C-alpha cells in the first residue's frame, strides 16, 4: 500500500513561480509514488480578510493551475479544504488538547501578528488547523518547505499528545521532509522568499504573467555591482536568478553563464521562464474554457477523500467520548 501524502496552497493572491518551482512541480513528480491529496486551503486564507467574490474565483483558478502544472486528477485527489467539514471539526478537537504556549511560540504567528493592528484568533489557531489538515487524512508524508517545518513539528506534537491522552488515534506524520523544489526568492529583495502576500509589482512572477511582463520583471530584478556573472562569487540577486534559470532549464549551468554580462544573463533567465510557463498557461486556458470541468474535478476529489476524513472523525470522537450516532 502506498503511503499517503498531503500538501496544500492558499487560494489568496496569485500563484507564482516560487509556488511552482518550490512545490507544484515537485508534487507532479512525486504524485504517482504516493496516495496523493493536494488541498486548496481556503479556510487558512480567511485568517485575514478576503473579498468573497475574489476568493471564490481564486479557488477555481488555483485548482486549474494545479492541473496545468502537472497534477493529474486521475492520479491525485484535488480537494477544497472547506468542502470537507472534517478539517474544521477536527481542528476544534485538536485545539482543546493544544497548550496555548505551543501556539505562542510559533515564529510565523509572531511575524505576521507584528504586521497587523488587530490580530484575529484564527491566525493564532492556524497551525492547529494545519495539523488537522494532515491528521484528518492520516497523512504519512507532508512535503513542505523549511518555513513550514515548525508547523509540521507542532502537528506531530499535537498528534502525540492526543494519542497519549486518548489512545492511538492518529498516524504520526514523518519528520523528514521529502525533496522539495528550488527555494525562489523575491526579484526585488533576494533575501526574502518569493511570496503571494508581498506587495509590489516587481516582487514575484505570477504563473499567468504574459511573456512581456515576465521579461520586464526580470530585467528589473536586483543583481549586484559586478559587471558580469562570476559563478564562484554570486551575490544573492544573481544567485536567485541563476536558481530560477536552472530550475526552469537544467541545461543552464554555472559554467554556461560564466562571464555573461547581466543584461544578457537576464535575457537568458527570462526566456527560460517564458518557455517553462508557456505550456502551463496554454493548459490553463484549455481547462478554464470548460467551467464545468473544474467543478467535476473538485467534486471527485471530495468524493474520494470524504470516507477517510469521516472515519478519522468518528475514531477521534469515540476516543474523546463524544457522541457518535449508531448506524
C-alpha positions in Angstrom: 0.0 0.0 0.0 1.3 3.5 -0.9 1.9 6.0 1.8 -0.5 8.9 1.8 0.9 12.4 1.0 -0.8 15.7 1.8 0.1 19.2 1.0 -1.8 22.4 0.2 -1.7 26.0 -1.1 -3.8 29.0 -0.1 -6.1 30.4 -2.8 -5.1 34.0 -2.0 -3.1 36.3 -4.2 -1.6 34.9 -7.4 0.3 31.6 -7.6 3.8 32.5 -8.7 7.0 31.0 -10.0 8.1 30.2 -6.4 5.0 28.2 -5.8 5.6 26.2 -9.0 9.3 25.6 -8.7 9.2 25.1 -4.9 6.0 23.0 -4.6 3.7 22.2 -7.6 6.5 20.9 -9.9 7.6 18.6 -7.1 4.1 17.4 -6.4 3.6 16.5 -10.0 6.9 14.5 -9.9 6.1 12.5 -6.8 2.3 12.0 -7.1 2.5 8.5 -8.6 4.7 7.3 -5.7 2.1 8.0 -3.1 -1.7 8.2 -2.4 -1.7 11.9 -3.1 -4.1 14.5 -1.7 -3.5 18.1 -2.7 -5.6 20.8 -0.9 -6.7 24.3 -1.8 -6.7 25.5 1.8 -9.4 28.2 1.7 -10.0 28.1 5.5 -6.4 29.1 6.1 -6.9 32.0 3.6 -9.7 33.6 5.7 -7.4 34.1 8.8 -7.1 37.5 7.2 -10.0 39.2 5.3 -10.6 38.0 1.7 -13.1 39.6 -0.7 -15.7 36.8 -1.0 -16.2 37.0 -4.8 -12.5 37.1 -5.4 -11.8 34.2 -3.0 -14.4 32.1 -4.8 -12.7 32.8 -8.2 -9.2 32.2 -6.8 -10.3 28.7 -5.5 -11.2 27.8 -9.1 -8.1 29.4 -10.5 -5.9 27.6 -8.1 -7.5 24.2 -9.0 -7.0 24.9 -12.7 -3.3 25.9 -12.1 -2.7 22.7 -10.1 -3.8 20.7 -13.1 -2.0 22.9 -15.6 1.2 22.5 -13.6 1.0 18.7 -13.8 -1.2 17.5 -11.0 -3.2 14.7 -12.6 -6.8 14.4 -11.3 -6.8 10.7 -12.2 -3.7 10.2 -10.1 -4.2 12.6 -7.3 -7.2 14.0 -5.3 -7.5 17.8 -5.6 -9.7 19.0 -2.7 -11.0 22.3 -1.5 -10.4 22.3 2.3 -13.8 23.8 3.2 -15.7 21.2 1.2 -14.7 18.5 3.8 -16.1 19.6 7.1 -13.7 17.2 8.9 -10.9 19.8 8.6 -12.7 22.3 10.8 -14.3 19.7 13.1 -11.0 18.0 13.9 -9.3 21.4 14.3 -11.6 22.2 17.2 -11.0 18.8 18.9 -7.2 19.3 18.5 -7.5 22.9 19.8 -8.8 21.5 23.0 -5.7 19.4 23.6 -3.2 22.0 22.4 -1.5 24.1 25.1 -1.6 27.9 24.4 2.1 28.2 25.0 2.8 26.0 22.0 0.9 28.4 19.7 2.5 31.5 21.2 5.9 30.1 20.3 5.2 29.8 16.5 7.5 32.1 14.8 5.2 32.7 11.8 2.4 33.8 14.1 4.8 36.3 15.8 6.0 37.7 12.4 2.5 38.1 11.0 1.0 39.5 14.2 3.6 42.3 14.3 2.4 43.5 10.9 -1.3 43.7 11.9 -3.1 46.3 14.1 -5.8 43.7 15.0 -4.9 40.0 15.2 -7.7 37.6 14.7 -7.8 34.4 16.8 -7.7 32.4 13.6 -4.2 33.5 13.0 -3.1 32.0 16.3 -5.0 28.8 15.6 -3.7 28.5 12.0 -1.1 25.8 13.0 -3.8 23.7 14.7 -5.9 23.8 11.5 -2.8 22.7 9.6 -2.4 19.8 12.0 -6.0 18.9 11.4 -5.4 19.0 7.6 -2.7 16.4 8.0 -4.2 14.2 10.6 -7.7 14.1 9.2 -6.3 12.1 6.3 -3.8 10.2 8.4 -1.1 11.5 6.1 2.3 10.0 6.5 4.2 12.3 4.2 3.9 16.1 4.2 6.1 17.8 1.6 6.6 21.3 2.9 9.4 23.8 2.8 11.6 24.8 5.7 9.3 27.8 6.5 6.6 25.3 7.4 8.8 22.8 9.3 7.9 24.2 12.7 4.2 23.8 11.9 4.8 20.1 10.9 6.6 19.5 14.2 3.7 21.0 16.0 1.3 18.7 14.1 3.4 15.8 15.4 3.4 17.1 19.0 -0.4 17.5 18.9 -0.9 14.0 17.5 1.4 12.6 20.1 -0.4 14.4 22.9 -3.8 13.3 21.6 -2.6 9.7 21.3 -1.2 9.7 24.8 -4.3 11.2 26.3 -7.0 9.2 24.4 -5.2 6.2 22.9 -3.6 5.7 19.5 -5.8 7.5 17.0 -3.5 9.3 14.6 -0.7 8.3 12.3 2.4 10.3 13.1 3.5 12.3 10.0 7.1 12.0 9.0 9.6 14.4 10.5 11.8 14.1 7.4 10.8 16.4 4.6 10.6 14.9 1.1 12.7 16.6 -1.5 11.2 20.0 -2.3 11.9 22.2 -5.3 14.0 25.2 -5.6 13.7 28.0 -3.0 12.9 31.0 -5.0 13.4 34.5 -3.5 11.8 37.8 -4.4 13.1 39.6 -7.5 13.1 42.9 -5.7 14.6 41.5 -2.4 16.6 38.3 -2.9 17.0 37.9 0.9 13.2 37.1 1.3 11.3 34.2 -0.1 9.0 35.0 -3.0 5.5 35.4 -1.5 1.9 36.0 -2.6 1.4 38.3 0.3 4.2 40.7 -0.5 3.0 43.8 -2.3 4.9 45.4 -5.2 4.8 44.8 -8.9 8.3 43.5 -9.2 8.4 41.0 -6.4 7.1 37.9 -7.9 6.4 36.3 -11.3 2.8 35.1 -11.4 2.2 31.8 -13.3 -0.2 33.7 -15.5 2.0 36.6 -16.3 2.3 37.3 -20.0 5.8 36.9 -21.6 6.3 40.7 -21.9 5.6 41.1 -18.2 8.0 38.3 -17.3 10.8 39.9 -19.3 10.1 43.3 -17.8 10.2 42.0 -14.2 13.4 40.0 -14.7 15.0 43.0 -16.4 14.4 45.0 -13.3 15.5 42.2 -10.8 18.1 43.0 -8.2 21.7 41.9 -9.1 24.9 43.4 -7.7 27.7 45.8 -8.6 29.8 43.4 -10.5 29.8 43.8 -14.3 29.3 40.1 -15.2 28.3 36.8 -13.7 31.0 35.2 -11.5 30.0 31.6 -10.8 32.2 31.4 -7.8 31.0 34.7 -6.3 27.4 35.3 -7.0 25.5 37.9 -4.9 22.0 37.0 -3.6 20.2 38.5 -6.5 22.4 36.9 -9.2 22.3 33.6 -7.4 18.5 33.8 -7.2 18.2 34.5 -10.9 20.6 31.5 -11.6 18.5 29.3 -9.4 15.4 30.3 -11.4 17.0 29.8 -14.7 18.5 26.3 -13.8 15.2 25.2 -12.3 13.4 26.1 -15.5 16.1 24.8 -17.8 18.6 22.3 -16.3 20.9 22.9 -19.3 21.6 26.3 -17.9 24.6 25.7 -15.7 27.1 27.9 -13.8 29.7 27.2 -16.5 27.3 28.3 -19.3 26.7 31.7 -17.7 30.2 32.4 -16.5 31.3 35.9 -17.6 27.9 36.8 -19.1 27.1 40.4 -18.7 24.0 41.0 -16.6 21.8 42.3 -19.4 22.4 39.2 -21.5 22.1 37.0 -18.4 18.7 38.4 -17.5 17.5 37.8 -21.1 18.6 34.2 -20.8 16.7 33.8 -17.5 13.6 35.5 -18.9 13.5 33.2 -21.9 13.9 30.1 -19.7 11.0 31.3 -17.5 8.8 32.2 -20.5 9.5 28.7 -22.1 8.6 27.0 -18.8 5.4 28.9 -18.2 4.1 28.7 -21.8 2.7 25.1 -21.7 1.3 25.8 -18.2 -0.6 28.9 -19.4 -1.8 27.0 -22.6 -3.1 24.1 -20.5 -4.7 26.6 -18.1 -6.6 28.3 -20.9 -7.8 24.9 -22.2 -9.0 23.9 -18.7 -10.8 27.1 -17.9 -12.6 27.1 -21.2 -14.9 24.4 -19.8 -16.2 25.8 -16.5 -17.9 22.5 -15.5 -14.6 20.6 -15.7 -13.1 22.2 -12.6 -16.3 21.5 -10.7 -16.2 17.8 -11.7 -12.5 17.5 -10.6 -13.2 19.1 -7.2 -16.3 17.0 -6.7 -14.4 13.8 -7.5 -11.6 14.8 -5.1 -14.1 15.4 -2.3 -15.8 12.1 -3.0 -12.5 10.2 -2.8 -11.3 11.7 0.5 -14.6 12.0 2.4 -14.5 8.4 3.7 -11.0 8.8 5.0 -11.9 12.1 6.8 -15.2 10.7 8.2 -13.5 7.6 9.5 -10.9 9.7 11.3 -13.5 12.0 12.8 -15.6 9.0 14.1 -12.5 7.5 15.7 -11.4 10.8 17.3 -14.9 11.4 18.7 -15.1 7.9 20.1 -11.6 8.3 21.7 -12.7 11.6 23.4 -16.1 10.2 24.4 -18.1 12.5 22.1 -21.4 11.3 20.6 -21.2 9.1 17.6 -24.5 8.0 16.1 -25.0 4.3 15.7 -25.7 3.3 12.1 
